[in-house]
Amino acid sequence: MENFEFFTPTRVIFGRNTHLKVGTIVKEYGFKKALVHFGGSSAKNSGLLDAVCDALKAEGIEYVTLGGVQANPTLAMAEKGIGLCLKEKVDFILAVGGGSVMDSSKCIADGAGNPEANVWDYFLHKDAPAKALPVGVVLTLSASGSEMSASCVITNEKTGLKRGFNSVTHRPLFSICNPELTYSVGRFQTGCGTVDIMAHTLERYFSSSRDTALTDRIAEGLLKSVIEAGKIADMEPDNYEARATLMWAGSLSHNGLTSAGRSFVMQVHQLEHELSGMYPRIAHGAGLSALWPSWARFTCPADVNRFAQYGVNVWNLDMDFHNPMKTALAGIQATEDFYKSLGMPVTLKELEVEPDRIEEMAEKCTNFGKRTLPGIRELGKAEMVKIYSMAMG
Amino acid sequence: MENFEFFTPTRVIFGRNTHLKVGTIVKEYGFKKALVHFGGSSAKNSGLLDAVCDALKAEGIEYVTLGGVQANPTLAMAEKGIGLCLKEKVDFILAVGGGSVMDSSKCIADGAGNPEANVWDYFLHKDAPAKALPVGVVLTLSASGSEMSASCVITNEKTGLKRGFNSVTHRPLFSICNPELTYSVGRFQTGCGTVDIMAHTLERYFSSSRDTALTDRIAEGLLKSVIEAGKIADMEPDNYEARATLMWAGSLSHNGLTSAGRSFVMQVHQLEHELSGMYPRIAHGAGLSALWPSWARFTCPADVNRFAQYGVNVWNLDMDFHNPMKTALAGIQATEDFYKSLGMPVTLKELEVEPDRIEEMAEKCTNFGKRTLPGIRELGKAEMVKIYSMAMG
């Protein structure tokens, strides 16, 4: 087990009807004026936005609203939010939505807390925010884990670069997680979320660190539960237990629990960021789904037993002791089949990615020759090209 | 899954040599003067206390020391600490030790933060602390989980009453967890710790709540890891991986993770508190070990399948589908055998408990007729007497 720090200060308020408490909770912390940040029309049409605003009003908390965050949230939207916060003297940001809204809110919080800084510099690791406005969350999508995580990913719409950075300022102060709010999430987005949750745990699980039996077992148990719940939510969108499992697993997958004692680099996420950075129409979860099986088949020969362990402990496969590769590949196949069963793409072809842009994606993923990605197999540009090509199908 | 709040703001700094960072970490928070609180001579003799004090000195942090905390920490010691904090104008408490030292520190923090209050009133639920001094931890024992928990248990040496209460003020600000510091923990204390960690998870696992598959799997994985690591640490006290697993499992067992979505009452802990309250020579872990098998056999008929699940998923037993009780009882027996293999008592007779004091223990455990303990089987005085009697052996 490697040395680690575990710090998840976010207060999670989980369960039915919890979103109705948002006014009381914000009031507890003594905030005066909120930016209520949200996405498209669904928060409006479902009545959630009104319910949240009413709850704030009832406690005498002022607010301004800013909607319109889209998948792969942009720097332009965040800059708009920063301007609004400064103009309106907002002291608190309330994200009502999923990963895009939360990440946009975190970026706004960094910017509004440091008006002198250029917020994009943080994403280029040229600078780091010393402070930020506090962020609270009313979660509407089980996927990103951003509701408990230190991460924040933004796309610079001018350059097509999608970049993330981790900061303690990104841990939300509180997250209100009501699984009922995800009943209305459609099949495709539910599938994307399930893949994203699994990916957050899988990227930590397939690490070259050893001696992490406890963390392994937690990760394996979480993956089994997500697979079980993902299947049920796909058939019965309003199954509370399945939606609750996905939501809680989403938070635990990205808060540090499933990486305690391990080093890891999220290789598939990095490969996917270039994909959806270049093709903003591609949903993050769909990109992960299309890339993971190829990443896994490419990586597997370098640690066959790890992939076999995954097949046995997550997919209940019998271990082929004479030919562990068989078990390893069967586990990858089971994952691919599961993603397909949810209606997710498992090749880049299905996403209409042009083969002649692979070179450019790989180049961007190396940050223009400035980095390789360590892991079970280290990825340089040649390896990235190989994985993207395998994923073309 | 039931509604829940999950809030574990403690920053955990885990791994080799981490205790040497204590000065830097305390300085980060800007504290000026610490009470360094510790137990017996082992912290002194091992050189740990000197190392901690040197680290504080190196950063210019003043401190006073208070040692002598014993197992089942007393109100008298806490009152001494409160007086010292007020006299010395301490702004921070550093607990160097295990559960007893941490709980004594938490009680001191409550008292010193509220000089006008009678701190024992908190334990009688007559009052609650609105604030407290911050507490940091250098952990030397894997057992109580107090390093991440909201709990604090103190014995009033005048009345023999052992009482605990949970409070957000009890969550340590940070906990430095170096498994190497537990190499010197002897066989008996290591066994007590292993039992205590398992008990924290078992008490949450055997709940009457349903639909907690994710939390179940996390709990089962944790228990398997603790059993594995407990056996190894018993044979090889300086096995880093085993000591690390016990330490991290200890923190996760009592921070809320293994109860997310469940109601629970720690029945065996309550029964044990009366035991070691009345016989302060009995170590908490030994008391739990002596009581759990009888509690389990008494409770099992009310939820046979739950105990069978435990046998299958934790002890790798084959399910007897025609006679689940057989599997259920085999799981309890496996636990008892494991505790015995660690040199732990599995009856009260081994602890030289007098049968004619059972009545009094049960009476105290009902808080003199004022409460029953809900659970898979609700415990009133008659049921408590029955369990204590079964445990006599």
Interface residues (C-beta under 8 A of the other chain):
Chain A: M1 E2 N3 F4 E5 F6 F7 T8 P9 T10 R11 V12 I13 F14 G15 R16 T18 D211 A213 L214 R217 I218 E220 G221 L222 K224 S225 E228 A229 Y240 E241 A244 T245 W248 A249 L257 A260 G261
Chain B: M1 E2 N3 F4 E5 F6 F7 T8 P9 R11 V12 I13 F14 G15 R16 T18 D211 A213 L214 R217 I218 E220 G221 L222 K224 S225 E228 A229 Y240 E241 A244 T245 W248 A249 L257 A260 G261
